[in-house]
């Protein structure tokens, strides 16, 4: 059985523009951000970053954050986190074969530019300026089925698939149409409709109307997705091993979306007070 045999149903949507890497460089990151629409960029064929084995060898002793939650797309609770060594995630069967639990790891390695370059197979520091304050260079690793519920980011997102495949459903900016969850509990960036594949139009007619303009894609290795801040999205891991690196970049565009700015400021304060994981950079050399 192949990874494609286990794909979830395709729901359609508007087409996502595609650019070659040379076109992306000519267009420019800032122009792409101003255009404010999702785009998939194809990386050059000669760019070969580190796969599973290479990452395990180079970064095996890196302290990463393990996200754990029930394997339920309708889960109402926040994930739990704890620190582990990356090697442990690769080798411990508990993280791979428990049908009741989704496990994924993340580490913001922006302070380790040599590792970022090695993982990607090219130097992205000038391209994304990811070492600026509030920016991030995150490595994400997950197993099949791990699902990220619908939400928006307050930062511009460039997501590169290194191994495996992820299915994204993306919808245009908006706030009340998406029936946001409790802002007071730090869930203002998340929708009461956890899965955009399962919307009840009778209960959420404004959201159903908004989703007529959704985009859908499967991000393959060697592809990079530009996902603008404030755009709602969800993601599902399709392969046995899925490795992505994403760059979160701050941008003044957030001031044109006051609901994004307001939710971001409140959520940051809430996470600090409650001790919720906040994607701070790993220590250099850790």
N, C-alpha and C positions, 0 to 999 in steps of 0.2 A: 504494500500500500504506500502511495506517495503522499507527501504533504498536501498536494492539491486535492487528493481524494477526501480530505477532511475539512475543506473550506466551508465556512458558513454560507448560507444562501446569499446570492447577490441581489441587492435591492435597487440597483440602478443609480440614477442621479446625473447631475450635469458633468460634462467632461472636465478633466483637470489638464490644464496646459502643461506641455513638456518642453524642456530646454536641454540642449547639450551643455556640457560643462563649459565649453568655449563661449557659447551664447550667454551663459550665466555670467562669466567673467566680463564679457563685453557689456552686458546690460548693467551689471553692478549690483551689489547687495543692497545698497540704499535705494536704488531705483525699484528693485523688486519689493522692498518693504513699502515704498510709497504706492506701488500698484495695488497692494493689499488684497491679493487673491492667492489661494494655494497653488503651488507649482511643484512639479516633480522634475528634478535635474538628474541627468544621467552622468555618472562619473566616468572619466576616461578608462578604457579597458586595461591600460597598463598600471593603473592604481590598484595595488593589492595590499591591504592592511593585514593585521593579525586576525586570524580566525580563533576558534575555541582553544586549540592547542597552544598557539602562540601567546594568547592572552594569559592562559593558565601558567605558562612558563615565565612570562615577563612580570605579571602582576599577581601571581598566586598568593603572595604574602600581604597584598593590599587589604587594609581594613575597609569593608564595604557595609552598606546598610541593607539588611534583609527586610523586605516588606512581606508580611504574611496576612492573608485574609481568607475567609471561606470561599470555596469555588462556587460562587452564586452571583450571577449578574445583578440580582436584586438585593444584595447585601446592603443593609442600612447603616452599618457601623464603619467607623474609620479603621483602616489597616493598623496593625501593630508593627513595630520596628525593633530591631536589635542589631548590634554590630557583630559581624563574623569575618573570617578571612575568605577572600574570594575563592581560594582553592577548596575550601569546605563546601561551597555552593556547587562546585563542579563534581565533587566526589561523593557527597553524602546522598544516598538514595532517598532520604526523607524529603528532600527538597524537590525531587523529581517524580516520585511515584505515589504520592498521597492523593487519592482522588477527591478528598474532601477539602483540600487546601491549595490555594494559589500562592506560589513563592516567586519573588523577583528581587533582584538586587540592583542598587544604584550607588554610584560614587561620583561626586563632582571633583574631577582631577584637573581642574583648570590651572592649578599651581604646579603641575607636573607636565610642562609642555613637551618634553622629550617622549613621555609616555603617550600623550595625545597624538603626536606625529607618528609614532610607531604603530599604534592601534589603527589609525586611519590609513597609513601608507602615503600621506602627504602632509605638508606643513600648513596647518589651517589658522595659525595665529594671526597673520596679517589679514587673511580673508575674513575672519569673524571677530577679531579683536576680543577674544573671549576672556582675557585676563583683567579687563576693566571691572570696576566695582559693580556688583550685582549680576554680572554676567556669569555664565556657567558652561562647563564642558562636562557633560554627564555621560558615563557609560552605564547602559542598561542591559541586563541579561535576564531572560525569562524562558520558561518551558512552555510547551503547547497548552493552549487554552486560557492562559492568563489574560484577564480582561480588565481594561481601565475604563471605568464608568464615565459617562458624558460629563464634560467640564470645559472651561476655557483657561488659557494661560494669560498672565499679565506681561509676558515677555515674548519677543519674536523668537520663533522656534525653527531651527534648521536640523532635521532629523535624518541621519545617515544609517542605512541598513548595511551591516557588515556580514551577518550570517542569519539565515532563517528568513521568515516572511511575516509581515504584519498587515492586517486589514484595518484601514482607517475609514471612519465615517465622519465627515466634516460638514458643519453647517454655518451659515453666515452670522455675523455679530448680532447681538440683541441681548435683552435681559429678561424683562417680565414675560416675554413670549415663551421663554424656556422654563418657566416655573422653577426659579431657583430655590434651593433648599435653605435651611436656616442660616442666615448671615451671622447671627449671634453665636452660633455653635461652630463657626469657622467653615461652613459649607456653602458660602455664597457664590463660589465659583462652580458649583455643581448643580445639576438639574434634579428635580424630583422624578423625572423620567430617566432612570439610570441607563437604559438601553434604547437608542434611537431606532433599533430594529423592531421595537415592541411598543409603539406609541398608540394609545387609545384616542382616536380623533374626536370621539364624543366627549371625553374628559379633558383633552388638551387640544382644542381646535386651533388655537393660535400657533402652537408648536407644530402641529401637523401641517399647517400652511407654510410655516418657515422651512420645514424639511423638504418641501417641493424643490428647494434650491440647494439641497445638500450635494456634496461631492462624495464619491466613494472610490477607494483605490486599494490595491495590495502593493505595499512597498517591498521591492525585491532587493537582494544584495547588489551593491553597486549603484543604488539610487538614493537621492537625497530629496526629502520633502521639505518645502518651505511652508510653514503654517503660521499665518499672521496672528498677532496677539488679539485676543478678544473673540476669535473664531472658536465655536464650540466643536468638540471632537471626542471620539472614543477610539480605542485601539484594542485589537485582539491578536495574540500571538498564535501563529499557525503551524510553526515547525517544532520539532523536538527541542531544538536549541535556537534561541533568537537573541542576537547581539546587535545593539544599536548604540550609536553615539549621537547625542543631540547637543546643540549649542543654543542656550537661552541668552538673548541679547536685549538689553533695555533700549527703549526708543521713545522719543517725545510723542509718538502717536498716542500713547496712553492718555495724554491730556485731552485728546479729542473723544475719548470714551470714558467719561467720568465714572460710570458704574464699574468699569474694570479697575480704575485707580482706587476708588473707594473700597471695593471689595479686597483689593490687594493690600492696602494699608491696614485694614481691619484684620485680615487673615494673618498677616505677618505678626501683628501685635498679639493676636490670639495664640498663635503657635509658640511665640516666645514665652508667654505667660504659662501656657499649658505644657510646655516642653515637647511639642510635636515636632517631628523631623522637618528641617527647614532648608535642606539642600546646600548647606555650607560646604566650602571646599575641603577636601581631604588635606591633611598635612603633607607638605612636599616630602617625598621619599618614604611615605608610610607604606 
